Amino acid sequence: MLGAQVEATSEASIVVLPYVKAGKLKALAGTWTQRISAYPDLPTAAEEGFPEIRIAHWAGVHAPRGTPDAIMDKMAAAIDAAMKAPATVERLKGMGIEPIGGTRASFAKFVDEERARLGGVVKATGMKED
């Protein structure tokens, strides 16, 4: 985008928000289900009439298969606490990241739902792993 090699893109807010705020890129809509706190005037794609556009730029912490549940539970509790700490929330939201936190089960459910939802997109478009 910045090099004028493509006309449009969907990127994580943390990546593009500084360029949008500097006037180097024009944001058309957010692609998740709610507006981002760091740019509350930016409507969602659904608000702009495109409810089928739902792209999440998310991150999570994973561990090797076989990691003991006690370690996984301790790590998940620490991450959830951090995602709810006011200083963390304020800092992340200022960068365009909406912290969620939650349990291991809620994260696994989200990942499974995204895999199922986006699996159809991958198949329909014929995407291949490089």
C-alpha positions, 0 to 999 in steps of 0.5 A, a space after each residue: 500500500 505505502 509503495 503503491 504496489 497494491 490498491 487495497 489490503 486488510 491488515 492488523 490495526 496495530 500495523 496500519 493505525 500509525 499510518 492511518 493517523 499520520 494520513 498516509 493510509 485511508 481506512 475504509 472499515 474495520 473488519 471485526 464485529 466491533 469498532 476498535 477503541 483506538 479509532 472509534 470513528 472507523 465504522 465496521 464493515 458490517 456497518 458499511 453494508 458488508 456483514 459477510 466481511 469478518 476478518 480477525 487479526 488475533 494472536 494467542 499463546 500455544 504450547 507443545 502437545 503434551 505440556 502438563 495441564 497444570 502448566 497450561 492452566 497456570 499460564 492461561 490464568 496469568 495471561 487472562 489476568 494480564 489481559 484484564 489489568 488496567 495498564 495492559 488494557 490501556 496500552 494495548 487498546 492505544 495500539 489498536 489491539 482489543 485484549 480479550 483474555 479468557 480460559 483455555 476452553 474459550 480460546 480453543 473454542 474460538 480457534 476451532 470456530 475460526 478454523 471451521 469458518 475460514 476453512 470454507 474460504 480456503 477451499 472455495 478460493 483454492 488457497 495453497 500453502 507456500 
